[in-house]
Amino acid sequence: MSTESVQILIAMAIYMAAVIGIGIAFAKRANADSEKFFLGGRSLGPWVSAMSAEASDMSGWLLMGLPGVAYWSGLADAFWTAAGLAAGTYINWLIVSRRLRRYSIAAGNAITLPDFFSNRFKENKKVIMGISAAFILVFFTVYAASCLVTCGKLFSTLFNADYVLMMLLGAAFVLIYTLLGGFLAESASDFMQAIVMITVLVGVLVTGTLKAGGISAVFDNIKQFPGFIEFFGIASPATENGVQLVEAGIPAFGERLDYGALSIASMLAWGLGYFGMPQVLLRFMAIRREGELKRARRVAMVWVVISLAAAIMIGLVGRALYPAELSTAAEAENVFIYMSRGLLPAALAGLAMAGILAATISSSDSYLLIAASAFAKNMYQGIFKKSATDKQVMRLSRAILLIITAVAAVIALDKNSVIFTIVSFAWAGFGATFGPLVLFSLFWKRMTRSGAIAGMLAGGATVFIWKLLVKPIGGVFGIYELLPAFIVSSVFIVAVSLLSPEPSEEIQQEFDRVKAGE
């Protein structure tokens, strides 16, 4: 191992030790009972709530997936995706956060999303709880796999090591950390990791831009690629067997492709996913005082806008600096690593690599914890064994963490996996399954239990059907599966609710009390 690699490894090891230290510091408090383990006792401050929500949401996708999209095909896809995410973040904090925090307390002091959905409709037979917990298990396992792919790519690229071995080591580290401290440790470390992520994004962008000769030089360099820096056009890399062709050291591109209204709507639809993201919604439920949500929203928006803009620009600057080095869509996701190692001293490059690790850990621990709570708290204690003690739930949750991590590792075995693609599928799954359900549950009194069940099943099924069967047809059917699935779920909720008897007087009165609290 070279001296540079050793220095990078030392810097990353120091960071990882700090993360483990946070887990140990919170271990006793977090393990007191299941409410503290899964929701932190509703004790998060506005800064921690905001930044942990965004860090856990963005994952390694922010430092690898999004820059990779910009590097590979130019500005359009990355920009419109980021625009949808920024808009979704703002609207979610503005209209959902306050009502959800209040309603989750009113509805039996719910500490998980399946708890809230089930309590909201006063279920005796926990059908909504079971379905929502099952979807959380499925989609968060896929989400966790994307994080493990990030770990594998990061360490194998840095140290020229075997991808599978590095991915498995990353999985082991994330698992140990999550087992230690639960939600409190996760949120506290996510706050730190959000700071690391935005710092390294801005630092690498500024350094890369200066190295390339400034913003003007960057755009002068990449405008030679047809459609690369357009909002309504997109570049088309000329490939052979998935590898971009290179002519005299210059990457080859086909003709510029139009980027029309359908493509824009497809990318903007990413913003709809926020309404159904458990890792974000739980932060709304966990903040210590409702009045602090406004400050949290402002913090979240500043972080999101700066981070997304920097990530996109890194992809564009990277194409100017390394036009032909990353020749496949999967390799393009390493542009942040290439820039960090090529432009920064080893110790600072280690900090930048820690930024990727931070993004990965901050997401994967959230995904694993929520998935474990879905099974242990909601399925096991909520449905199969209602007499289960808190200690039994905690023990089972740890066993489930191990199983979910193992399944995610199997999914992540393919080193050619594209992080952006994996994340987009899981994002669509949550957005369509839970997004309409959350919005209608919070803001429509006439919604019924039957409507909730129909909406969840229709939204989740449409994601799979559209992704696997409809989208390959192409043309207008090539739209991102979240948009049609979100619409289908909403239609089913409204139609089935109107066709079924009105909710009970008790449910309607609780809804009115929550609404009146504003």
Buried (B, 14 or more C-beta within 10 A) or exposed (E): EEEBBEBBBEBBEEBBEBBBEBBEBBBEBBBBEBBBBBBBBBBBBBBBBBBBBBBBBBBBBBBBBBBBBBBBBBBBBBBBBBBBBBBBBBBBBEBBBBBBBBBBBBBBBBBBBBBBBBBBBBBEEBBBBBBBBBBBBBBBBBBBBBBBBBBBBBBBBBBEBEBBEBBBBBBEBBBEBBBBBBBBBBBBBBBBBBBBBBBBBBBBBBBBBEBBEEEEBBBEBBEEBBBBBBEEBBBBBEBEEEEBBBEEEEBBBEEBBEBEEBBBBBBBBBBBBBBBBBBBBBBBBBBBEBEBBEBBBBBBBBBBBEBBBBBBBBBBBBBBBBBBBBBBBBBBBBBBBBBBBBBBEBEBBBBBBBBBBBBBBBBBBBBBBBBBBBBBBBBBBBBEEEEBEBEBBBEBBBEBBEBBBEBBBEBBBBBEBBBBEBBBBBBBBBBBBBBBBBBBBBEBBBBBBBBBBBBBBBBBBBBBBBBEEBBEEEEEBBBBBBBBBBBBBBBBBBBBBEEBEEBEEEBEEBBEEBBEEE
